[in-house]
Amino acid sequence: MGFLNTVLSFSGFGVGLTAGIVAGYYLFIYFQPSDVDQDPKIRALVEHDTQSLERIFPEIPLWVKSPDYERIDWLNKFLVVMWPYLDKVCFDIKLSICSGFHYLILMPSILYKAICKTAKQIADPIIAENTVKYKIDSVEFGKFTLGSLPPTFQGIKVYTTDEKEIIIEPSLKWAGNPNVTIVVKAYGLKLSIQVVDLQIFASPRITLKPLVSSFPCFANIFVSLMEKVSEIQITLYFEASSPHVDFGLKLVGADLMAVPGLYRFVQETIKKQVAIMYLWPRHLEVPILDASTASNKPVGMLHVKIISAQKLRKKDLFGKSDPYVKLKLSDDKLPSKKTTVKKSNLNPEWNEEFNFVIRDPENQQLNLAVYDWEQVGKHEKMGMNVIRLNELNPDQPKILTLDLMKNLDNIDAQDDKFRGQIVVEATYKPFKEDKLLEVDSEKDTAVNAPNGTPSGSGLLVVTIHEGQDLEGKHHTNPYVCLTFKGEVKKTKHIKKSRDPRWEEVHQFVCEEPPINDKIQVEVYSKAPSIGIHSKENLGYVIISLADVVNNRRTNEIYHLIDSKNGRIQIEMEWVTS
C-alpha cells in the first residue's frame, strides 16, 4: 500500500507539472495585457502627484530641472562612436606630438589617459601604507582600462569671466564596465582582485587656462570637485553637484563588498582621498602645452653689471680703440642695451648695471659683444661671449671673467687669437609665486596671506586687453599710450574699430614698489594716411598703483575721462624677485 501511494504521488506531481507548463505557455502566448497595444500616456509634470514625481525625478534630464544647464546630446553621440577606440589609442599618444587638427581629435583620449593615471596616483599611497602593515610583498595593477561603455553628459554649464580662462561644469553620469585588475602577492601566493560595476555621478568644475595664442588656445586643464563625495546616491537626484562613487570588488569570483564593514571602509577611504586631492580649491592639473610655449609671462629678472674689460686688441691703426658693450637677450624682441663709450682705452671700466626680464631661464642666454665705436662708418666688433642662464644659481651673484671670441662657433682658426676679457657680475632672481590662499590638506583650513607692502625691486606688468564704445569725431583708429615715470610705451593701432582688442603686455622695471606712484593711460585715434584730420584724443585715465602692489594683481574696466561712454580693460600685476 505504501509503495502504491508513492507511485501515485509522483505520478500526480508529474501530471500537475506538465499541465501547469502547458497552461502557462498557452496563457503567455494567447493572452496579453490589454494595455500592450496602447500608446503610453504623456502628461505634463504639473499633472503628476507627489509619489509619481519622486519616482520619475531621477530620470529627468538635468537641463529640464536646471535652466542654466544646456543640452549636449551631440557630445554623447560623439562619445558613443569614439569610446571603443580610445582604449586602444590613449596609452600610445604623447602630448608632444599633438598639434593642429590632430589635437582636436585626440582630446578625449588625452583626458582618458589622465583619468587612468590619476586613479593610480590615488591608489599608490594607500597601497604603500598597507604593504608593510599586513606583510604584503607587492601590490600592482595588472590591467587598467575603463571599458566600452562611455559616460553620459546630462548637461553643461558655462561661466563667463573677465579672466583669460573658460570655466565649465558638466553633469556626468557613468555606469561603466571597467577592466581593472589588482595583483596582490603575499606569503608566496598571488591573488587578483577585479573592480566591477563602476558608477560615477559628478558635476566637476573644469577650467581651461590660461588662454593663449597657440593651438589649442589653452595651456592647462584644471579639474576640481565643488562638494565632497556623497555616500547616499539619492542626493544626486536633488543636487546636481553632489558626486557619488560606487563599485564592486571580486576575489576568485566572490563579492568582497559583501564582507561586513568593508564597503563602508572603502567608501570612507575614497571620500578622504578624493577630498584631499581634488576638493576645491585643490585640483587635478593636466598640462596641454609646454610652459615656455604656452605662456609669455615673465618668470624672473636678470641683473647684469658690466664691470670692466681687460687687454682688448686695438682696432684703429692710429691710436687706441673706443670700446663699448652691447647686451642682447636671446628670444627677446626688445632692442639691445648699450654701455657708454670709453674713449682711447683698452682696459675700460664701466660699472654699469642693466636689468632684463626673463621668460625662459632654461633656454635663454645673454649675448655680450664688445664694439669699437667709430664716428664715421660701421662699428667694428672686438669680441663676444654669452652667459647661459641655466648656469646661474637663483639669487646668487656670480662674477664671470669671459674670454672674448670672434664668434661662438669655435671653428675659425683666427678665433684662437687672444682678444681680451670682459668681467661681468650676473644675478638671476626668479619671481616669487605669492599664494594668497594656502590650504592645509589635513585640517581643511584656509590661511590668509600676511598683510603688508612687499619690499624690494620688481616688475610691473601691464596688460591692455580691450576698449569698449570708443568714438572719435572724425575717425576711430585707436591705440593706447602708457606713461610711467617718464617711460612711454604704445600699443599697435587698430583700424576703424570702436571695440578694439589689443591683448598686449608691457613691463616696467622698478627698483622699489610703486606704492605711491600712478600710471597714465591715454587712448588716441591715429590719423589716416590720407586726410586732413590729425590724431584725436579718445580719453584717458590715471590709475593709482597702491592696490596693484598690495593685492599683487588687479583686472578692472575703467571709464575714460573726456569720453562719453568709452571704457578700457586693463590688467596689472606686481611681481617681485
C-alpha positions as CSV (number, residue, x, y, z in Angstrom):
1,M,0.0,0.0,0.0
2,G,2.8,2.4,0.8
3,F,4.5,1.7,-2.4
4,L,1.3,2.4,-4.3
5,N,0.9,5.7,-2.6
6,T,4.4,6.7,-3.5
7,V,3.9,5.9,-7.2
8,L,0.6,7.7,-7.3
9,S,2.2,10.8,-5.6
10,F,5.0,11.0,-8.2
11,S,2.5,10.4,-11.0
12,G,0.3,13.2,-9.7
13,F,3.2,15.6,-9.4
14,G,4.3,14.8,-13.0
15,V,0.9,15.3,-14.4
16,G,0.3,18.5,-12.5
17,L,3.7,19.9,-13.5
18,T,3.1,19.1,-17.2
19,A,-0.4,20.5,-17.1
20,G,0.9,23.7,-15.4
21,I,3.6,24.2,-18.0
22,V,1.2,23.7,-20.9
23,A,-1.4,26.0,-19.3
24,G,1.2,28.7,-18.6
25,Y,2.6,28.6,-22.1
26,Y,-0.9,28.9,-23.5
27,L,-1.8,31.8,-21.3
28,F,1.5,33.6,-22.0
29,I,1.2,33.2,-25.8
30,Y,-2.5,33.8,-26.4
31,F,-3.3,36.2,-23.6
32,Q,-1.6,39.6,-23.1
33,P,-2.4,42.7,-21.1
34,S,-4.9,45.0,-22.6
35,D,-2.6,48.0,-22.5
36,V,0.2,46.5,-24.5
37,D,-1.0,47.8,-27.9
38,Q,-1.9,51.2,-26.4
39,D,0.3,54.2,-26.6
40,P,1.7,55.4,-23.3
41,K,0.0,58.4,-21.7
42,I,2.1,61.5,-21.8
43,R,1.3,64.0,-19.1
44,A,2.8,67.3,-18.1
45,L,4.9,67.4,-14.9
46,V,2.4,69.6,-13.1
47,E,-0.2,66.8,-13.6
48,H,1.7,64.2,-11.6
49,D,1.2,63.6,-8.0
50,T,4.0,63.7,-5.4
51,Q,4.7,60.0,-5.4
52,S,5.0,59.9,-9.2
53,L,7.3,62.9,-9.2
54,E,9.6,61.2,-6.7
55,R,9.7,58.1,-8.8
56,I,10.5,59.8,-12.1
57,F,12.6,62.7,-10.9
58,P,16.0,60.8,-11.1
59,E,15.3,60.1,-14.8
60,I,14.5,63.7,-15.7
61,P,17.5,65.3,-17.6
62,L,19.4,68.0,-15.8
63,W,18.7,70.6,-18.4
64,V,15.0,70.3,-17.6
65,K,15.4,70.7,-13.8
66,S,18.1,73.5,-14.1
67,P,17.6,76.0,-16.9
68,D,21.2,77.2,-16.6
69,Y,22.4,73.8,-17.9
70,E,22.5,73.3,-21.7
71,R,21.9,70.2,-23.7
72,I,24.9,68.4,-25.2
73,D,23.4,65.4,-27.0
74,W,26.0,65.8,-29.8
75,L,28.8,65.1,-27.3
76,N,27.1,61.9,-26.1
77,K,26.7,60.7,-29.7
78,F,30.4,61.5,-30.3
79,L,31.5,59.5,-27.2
80,V,29.4,56.5,-28.2
81,V,31.2,56.3,-31.5
82,M,34.7,57.2,-30.3
83,W,34.9,55.4,-26.9
84,P,35.7,51.9,-28.1
85,Y,38.7,53.3,-29.9
86,L,40.0,55.4,-27.1
87,D,41.1,52.4,-25.1
88,K,43.5,51.4,-27.9
89,V,44.8,54.8,-28.6
90,C,45.1,56.7,-25.3
91,F,48.2,54.9,-24.0
92,D,50.1,55.3,-27.2
93,I,49.7,59.1,-27.8
94,K,52.0,61.7,-26.4
95,L,51.2,65.3,-25.9
96,S,54.3,66.5,-27.6
97,I,53.2,65.1,-31.0
98,C,49.7,66.5,-30.8
99,S,49.2,69.6,-32.9
100,G,46.7,71.3,-35.2
101,F,43.6,69.3,-36.1
102,H,45.0,66.1,-34.7
103,Y,44.9,67.5,-31.2
104,L,41.2,68.2,-31.5
105,I,40.5,64.6,-32.5
106,L,42.7,63.1,-29.7
107,M,41.5,65.4,-26.9
108,P,39.1,62.8,-25.4
109,S,42.0,60.2,-25.4
110,I,44.3,62.6,-23.6
111,L,41.7,63.2,-20.9
112,Y,41.0,59.5,-20.7
113,K,44.7,58.8,-20.1
114,A,44.8,61.5,-17.4
115,I,41.9,59.8,-15.6
116,C,43.7,56.4,-15.6
117,K,47.0,58.0,-14.4
118,T,45.1,59.9,-11.6
119,A,43.4,56.7,-10.3
120,K,46.8,55.1,-10.0
121,Q,48.1,58.1,-8.1
122,I,45.2,57.8,-5.6
123,A,45.8,54.1,-5.0
124,D,49.6,54.1,-4.8
125,P,49.9,55.9,-1.4
126,I,47.2,53.6,0.1
127,I,48.9,50.5,-1.2
128,A,52.3,51.7,0.1
129,E,50.9,52.4,3.5
130,N,49.4,48.9,4.0
131,T,52.0,46.7,2.4
132,V,54.3,46.7,5.4
133,K,51.4,46.7,7.9
134,Y,50.0,43.5,6.5
135,K,53.3,41.9,5.4
136,I,52.3,42.1,1.7
137,D,55.2,41.6,-0.8
138,S,53.8,43.7,-3.6
139,V,50.6,45.3,-4.9
140,E,50.4,46.3,-8.5
141,F,48.0,47.0,-11.3
142,G,47.5,44.1,-13.8
143,K,45.1,45.7,-16.2
144,F,43.7,49.2,-16.2
145,T,41.1,50.1,-18.8
146,L,37.8,51.9,-18.5
147,G,35.7,49.6,-20.6
148,S,33.5,50.1,-23.6
149,L,30.6,52.0,-22.0
150,P,31.1,55.7,-22.3
151,P,29.9,58.3,-19.8
152,T,26.7,60.3,-20.4
153,F,26.6,64.1,-20.0
154,Q,23.2,65.3,-18.9
155,G,24.0,69.0,-19.4
156,I,26.7,71.6,-19.2
157,K,27.0,75.0,-17.5
158,V,29.4,77.6,-18.8
159,Y,30.6,80.6,-16.8
160,T,31.7,84.0,-18.2
161,T,34.6,85.8,-16.5
162,D,36.9,88.7,-17.3
163,E,39.9,86.4,-16.8
164,K,41.8,84.6,-19.6
165,E,40.0,81.3,-18.9
166,I,37.0,79.2,-19.6
167,I,35.0,77.6,-16.8
168,I,32.6,74.8,-17.5
169,E,30.6,72.4,-15.2
170,P,29.4,69.3,-17.0
171,S,26.9,66.9,-15.3
172,L,28.4,63.4,-15.7
173,K,26.7,60.0,-15.2
174,W,28.8,57.0,-15.8
175,A,27.9,53.3,-15.1
176,G,30.9,51.6,-16.7
177,N,32.3,48.2,-17.2
178,P,36.0,48.7,-16.4
179,N,38.6,46.0,-16.6
180,V,40.7,46.9,-13.6
181,T,42.7,44.1,-12.0
182,I,44.9,44.5,-8.9
183,V,47.5,41.8,-8.3
184,V,48.5,41.1,-4.7
185,K,51.5,39.0,-3.8
186,A,51.9,37.8,-0.2
187,Y,53.3,34.6,1.5
188,G,54.2,33.1,-1.9
189,L,50.6,33.4,-3.1
190,K,49.3,35.6,-5.9
191,L,45.7,37.0,-5.8
192,S,43.9,39.0,-8.4
193,I,41.2,41.5,-7.4
194,Q,38.9,42.8,-10.1
195,V,36.9,46.1,-9.9
196,V,33.4,45.7,-11.4
197,D,30.2,47.7,-11.8
198,L,31.8,51.2,-11.5
199,Q,29.4,54.1,-11.0
200,I,30.4,57.7,-11.0
201,F,27.9,60.6,-10.8
202,A,29.5,64.1,-10.5
203,S,29.4,67.7,-11.7
204,P,33.1,68.6,-11.8
205,R,34.4,72.1,-12.5
206,I,36.7,72.2,-15.5
207,T,38.8,75.3,-16.1
208,L,40.8,75.8,-19.3
209,K,43.5,78.4,-18.6
210,P,45.4,80.4,-19.5
211,L,44.1,81.2,-22.9
212,V,47.0,81.6,-25.3
213,S,47.5,82.3,-29.0
214,S,48.9,78.8,-29.7
215,F,46.6,75.9,-30.7
216,P,44.5,74.6,-28.9
217,C,44.4,78.1,-27.4
218,F,44.7,77.0,-23.7
219,A,47.7,75.8,-21.8
220,N,46.3,73.6,-19.0
221,I,43.1,71.8,-17.9
222,F,42.2,72.1,-14.2
223,V,39.5,69.8,-12.7
224,S,38.0,70.3,-9.2
225,L,35.1,69.0,-7.2
226,M,32.9,71.6,-5.6
227,E,31.4,69.2,-3.0
228,K,32.6,66.2,-1.1
229,V,31.8,62.7,-2.4
230,S,28.4,61.6,-1.1
231,E,27.6,58.1,0.1
232,I,23.9,58.5,-0.5
233,Q,23.1,58.2,-4.1
234,I,19.7,59.8,-3.7
235,T,21.4,63.2,-3.1
236,L,22.2,63.3,-6.8
237,Y,18.6,63.5,-7.7
238,F,18.2,66.8,-6.0
239,E,21.6,68.4,-6.1
240,A,23.4,68.2,-9.4
241,S,26.8,68.9,-7.8
242,S,26.8,66.1,-5.2
243,P,29.2,63.4,-6.6
244,H,28.7,59.7,-6.0
245,V,31.2,56.9,-6.5
246,D,30.4,53.2,-6.1
247,F,31.9,49.9,-7.4
248,G,32.2,46.2,-6.6
249,L,35.3,44.1,-5.9
250,K,35.6,40.4,-6.8
251,L,38.1,37.9,-5.5
252,V,38.1,34.4,-7.0
253,G,34.5,35.2,-8.2
254,A,33.3,36.2,-4.8
255,D,31.9,39.7,-4.0
256,L,34.3,41.3,-1.4
257,M,31.9,44.2,-0.8
258,A,29.6,41.7,0.9
259,V,32.1,41.4,3.8
260,P,30.6,43.3,6.8
261,G,32.3,46.6,7.3
262,L,34.4,46.5,4.1
263,Y,32.0,48.5,2.0
264,R,31.9,51.4,4.4
265,F,35.7,51.3,4.9
266,V,36.3,51.6,1.1
267,Q,33.7,54.4,0.8
268,E,35.4,56.4,3.6
269,T,38.8,55.9,2.1
270,I,37.6,57.1,-1.3
271,K,35.9,60.1,0.2
272,K,39.0,61.1,2.1
273,Q,41.5,60.7,-0.8
274,V,39.3,62.4,-3.3
275,A,38.7,65.4,-1.0
276,I,42.4,65.7,-0.2
277,M,43.4,65.8,-3.8
278,Y,40.5,67.4,-5.8
279,L,38.1,69.2,-3.5
280,W,38.2,72.9,-4.5
281,P,40.5,74.9,-4.4
282,R,42.7,71.8,-5.0
283,H,42.6,70.5,-8.5
284,L,43.9,67.9,-11.0
285,E,46.1,69.7,-13.5
286,V,46.5,68.3,-17.0
287,P,49.3,70.2,-18.9
288,I,48.5,70.6,-22.5
289,L,51.2,72.9,-23.8
290,D,54.8,73.3,-22.8
291,A,55.2,76.1,-20.3
292,S,57.7,78.1,-22.4
293,T,55.4,77.9,-25.4
294,A,52.1,78.4,-23.7
295,S,52.8,81.4,-21.6
296,N,54.7,84.5,-22.3
297,K,54.6,85.7,-18.7
298,P,57.9,86.7,-17.1
299,V,59.3,84.4,-14.5
300,G,62.3,86.4,-13.3
301,M,64.8,89.1,-13.7
302,L,68.4,89.1,-14.7
303,H,70.6,91.8,-13.1
304,V,73.8,92.3,-15.0
305,K,76.7,94.6,-14.0
306,I,79.3,95.3,-16.7
307,I,82.4,95.8,-14.6
308,S,85.4,96.1,-16.9
309,A,87.3,94.7,-19.9
310,Q,91.0,93.8,-20.0
311,K,93.7,93.6,-22.7
312,L,91.4,94.4,-25.6
313,R,93.0,94.3,-29.1
314,K,93.1,97.7,-30.7
315,K,91.3,98.1,-34.0
316,D,92.5,101.5,-35.0
317,L,95.7,101.9,-36.9
318,F,96.5,105.1,-35.3
319,G,95.6,105.4,-31.6
320,K,93.6,103.1,-29.3
321,S,90.1,101.8,-29.6
322,D,86.9,103.3,-28.2
323,P,85.1,100.2,-26.7
324,Y,81.5,99.8,-25.6
325,V,79.4,96.7,-24.7
326,K,76.2,95.8,-26.4
327,L,73.8,93.4,-24.4
328,K,71.1,91.4,-26.1
329,L,68.8,88.7,-24.6
330,S,68.1,85.8,-26.8
331,D,64.4,85.3,-27.9
332,D,63.7,88.9,-27.0
333,K,62.2,91.4,-29.4
334,L,63.4,94.4,-27.5
335,P,66.4,96.4,-28.8
336,S,69.9,95.8,-27.4
337,K,71.2,97.7,-24.4
338,K,74.5,99.5,-24.5
339,T,77.1,100.8,-22.1
340,T,78.8,104.2,-22.5
341,V,81.8,104.5,-24.8
342,K,85.2,104.7,-23.2
343,K,87.5,106.8,-25.4
344,S,91.0,105.5,-26.3
345,N,91.0,102.8,-23.6
346,L,92.0,99.1,-24.0
347,N,91.3,98.4,-20.3
348,P,88.0,100.2,-19.7
349,E,85.9,100.2,-16.5
350,W,82.2,100.7,-16.8
351,N,80.5,99.5,-13.6
352,E,77.1,100.0,-15.3
353,E,74.0,97.9,-14.4
354,F,71.2,96.6,-16.6
355,N,68.0,94.6,-15.9
356,F,66.4,92.0,-18.2
357,V,63.0,90.4,-18.0
358,I,63.4,86.6,-18.2
359,R,60.7,84.3,-19.7
360,D,62.6,81.0,-20.2
361,P,65.6,80.6,-17.9
362,E,66.4,77.1,-19.2
363,N,66.9,78.2,-22.8
364,Q,67.6,81.9,-22.8
365,Q,71.1,83.4,-22.8
366,L,72.6,86.8,-22.7
367,N,74.8,87.8,-25.6
368,L,77.6,90.2,-24.8
369,A,79.5,91.9,-27.7
370,V,82.3,94.5,-27.4
371,Y,82.5,97.0,-30.2
372,D,84.9,99.7,-31.2
373,W,83.0,102.9,-31.7
374,E,83.6,104.8,-34.9
375,Q,82.4,108.3,-35.6
376,V,82.1,107.5,-39.3
377,G,81.3,104.1,-40.8
378,K,80.3,100.8,-39.2
379,H,81.3,100.0,-35.6
380,E,83.8,97.1,-35.6
381,K,83.3,94.1,-33.4
382,M,86.2,93.4,-31.0
383,G,84.9,90.1,-29.5
384,M,81.9,88.4,-27.9
385,N,80.7,85.8,-25.5
386,V,77.5,84.6,-23.8
387,I,76.1,84.0,-20.3
388,R,73.7,81.0,-20.2
389,L,71.0,81.5,-17.6
390,N,70.7,77.8,-16.7
391,E,74.3,78.0,-15.4
392,L,73.3,80.7,-12.8
393,N,72.1,79.8,-9.3
394,P,69.0,81.7,-8.4
395,D,69.5,84.7,-6.1
396,Q,73.3,84.2,-6.0
397,P,75.5,86.8,-7.6
398,K,78.2,85.4,-9.9
399,I,81.3,87.2,-11.2
400,L,82.4,85.9,-14.6
401,T,85.6,86.6,-16.5
402,L,84.8,85.7,-20.1
403,D,87.3,85.4,-22.9
404,L,86.3,87.3,-26.0
405,M,85.9,85.3,-29.2
406,K,85.4,86.3,-32.8
407,N,82.2,84.2,-32.9
408,L,80.6,81.4,-31.0
409,D,81.1,78.6,-33.5
410,N,84.8,77.9,-32.5
411,I,85.6,76.7,-36.0
412,D,87.5,79.6,-37.3
413,A,91.3,79.3,-37.0
414,Q,91.6,83.1,-36.4
415,D,89.4,82.7,-33.4
416,D,92.4,81.2,-31.5
417,K,93.9,84.7,-31.1
418,F,93.6,86.4,-27.7
419,R,91.1,89.2,-28.0
420,G,90.9,90.3,-24.3
421,Q,88.5,89.6,-21.5
422,I,85.3,91.1,-20.1
423,V,84.4,91.0,-16.4
424,V,80.6,90.7,-15.6
425,E,78.5,90.2,-12.5
426,A,75.2,88.4,-13.2
427,T,72.4,87.6,-10.8
428,Y,69.2,85.7,-11.8
429,K,66.3,86.5,-9.5
430,P,63.1,84.4,-10.1
431,F,59.9,85.9,-9.2
432,K,58.1,84.7,-6.1
433,E,54.8,82.9,-6.6
434,D,52.7,84.6,-4.0
435,K,49.9,82.3,-2.8
436,L,47.1,84.4,-1.4
437,L,45.3,81.3,-0.2
438,E,47.1,78.4,1.4
439,V,45.1,75.4,2.3
440,D,46.1,72.9,5.0
441,S,45.4,69.5,3.4
442,E,44.9,67.8,6.7
443,K,42.9,70.4,8.6
444,D,40.9,71.8,5.7
445,T,41.5,75.3,6.9
446,A,42.3,78.4,4.9
447,V,45.1,80.8,5.9
448,N,45.3,84.3,4.5
449,A,48.4,85.8,3.2
450,P,50.3,88.1,5.6
451,N,49.5,91.8,5.4
452,G,52.0,94.5,4.5
453,T,53.5,96.1,1.4
454,P,56.0,93.9,-0.4
455,S,59.5,95.4,-0.5
456,G,62.4,95.2,-2.9
457,S,62.6,95.6,-6.7
458,G,60.2,94.1,-9.1
459,L,58.3,94.2,-12.3
460,L,55.1,96.0,-13.1
461,V,53.3,94.0,-15.8
462,V,50.5,95.9,-17.6
463,T,48.2,94.0,-20.0
464,I,46.0,96.1,-22.3
465,H,43.0,93.9,-23.1
466,E,40.4,95.8,-24.9
467,G,38.4,99.0,-25.4
468,Q,34.7,99.5,-25.4
469,D,32.5,102.1,-27.0
470,L,35.4,104.3,-28.2
471,E,34.4,107.0,-30.6
472,G,36.3,109.8,-32.3
473,K,34.9,112.9,-34.0
474,H,36.4,112.1,-37.5
475,H,37.9,108.7,-37.2
476,T,38.4,105.8,-34.8
477,N,41.7,104.0,-35.2
478,P,42.5,103.5,-31.5
479,Y,45.8,102.8,-29.8
480,V,46.9,103.1,-26.2
481,C,49.8,105.1,-24.8
482,L,51.2,104.2,-21.3
483,T,53.2,106.7,-19.3
484,F,55.0,105.6,-16.1
485,K,57.8,107.6,-14.5
486,G,58.6,109.3,-17.8
487,E,58.8,106.0,-19.7
488,V,56.3,105.8,-22.6
489,K,55.1,102.6,-24.3
490,K,52.5,102.3,-27.0
491,T,50.2,99.5,-28.4
492,K,49.5,98.9,-32.1
493,H,46.6,100.8,-33.6
494,I,43.5,99.0,-34.8
495,K,41.8,100.5,-37.9
496,K,38.1,101.5,-37.7
497,S,37.1,99.8,-34.5
498,R,35.0,101.2,-31.6
499,D,35.6,98.0,-29.6
500,P,39.3,97.2,-30.3
501,R,41.1,94.2,-28.7
502,W,44.8,94.6,-28.2
503,E,45.9,91.9,-25.8
504,E,49.3,93.5,-25.4
505,V,51.7,93.1,-22.5
506,H,54.1,95.8,-21.4
507,Q,56.6,95.7,-18.5
508,F,58.2,98.4,-16.4
509,V,61.2,97.6,-14.2
510,C,61.0,99.2,-10.7
511,E,63.8,99.5,-8.2
512,E,61.2,99.7,-5.4
513,P,57.4,99.0,-5.1
514,P,55.4,101.8,-6.8
515,I,53.1,102.1,-3.8
516,N,52.8,105.9,-4.2
517,D,53.0,106.1,-8.0
518,K,50.5,106.3,-10.7
519,I,50.3,105.2,-14.3
520,Q,48.6,107.3,-17.0
521,V,46.7,105.5,-19.8
522,E,45.7,107.6,-22.8
523,V,43.7,106.4,-25.8
524,Y,44.3,108.0,-29.1
525,S,42.9,107.6,-32.6
526,K,45.6,107.5,-35.3
527,A,45.0,109.9,-38.2
528,P,44.5,108.2,-41.6
529,S,47.4,108.3,-44.1
530,I,45.2,110.3,-46.5
531,G,43.2,113.1,-44.9
532,I,43.3,116.5,-43.3
533,H,42.4,115.4,-39.7
534,S,45.1,114.8,-37.2
535,K,45.1,112.3,-34.3
536,E,42.4,112.5,-31.8
537,N,42.3,112.0,-28.0
538,L,39.6,109.4,-27.2
539,G,40.0,109.7,-23.4
540,Y,42.4,108.9,-20.6
541,V,42.6,107.5,-17.1
542,I,45.1,107.9,-14.3
543,I,45.4,104.7,-12.1
544,S,47.0,104.6,-8.7
545,L,49.2,101.6,-8.2
546,A,48.7,101.2,-4.5
547,D,46.1,98.5,-5.0
548,V,48.2,96.7,-7.5
549,V,51.2,96.5,-5.1
550,N,49.1,95.5,-2.1
551,N,46.9,92.9,-3.9
552,R,49.6,91.8,-6.3
553,R,47.1,91.8,-9.2
554,T,44.1,93.7,-10.5
555,N,41.9,93.3,-13.5
556,E,39.5,96.2,-13.9
557,I,37.4,98.1,-16.5
558,Y,38.0,101.8,-16.3
559,H,35.8,104.6,-17.6
560,L,37.8,107.0,-19.7
561,I,37.8,110.7,-18.8
562,D,36.7,113.1,-21.5
563,S,34.8,110.3,-23.2
564,K,31.1,109.8,-23.2
565,N,30.9,106.0,-22.9
566,G,34.4,104.9,-23.6
567,R,35.9,102.2,-21.3
568,I,39.2,100.2,-21.3
569,Q,40.0,96.9,-19.6
570,I,43.5,96.8,-18.0
571,E,45.1,94.0,-16.0
572,M,48.1,94.9,-13.9
573,E,50.4,92.6,-11.8
574,W,53.2,93.4,-9.4
575,V,55.8,90.6,-9.2
576,T,58.9,90.6,-7.1
577,S,62.1,88.6,-7.0
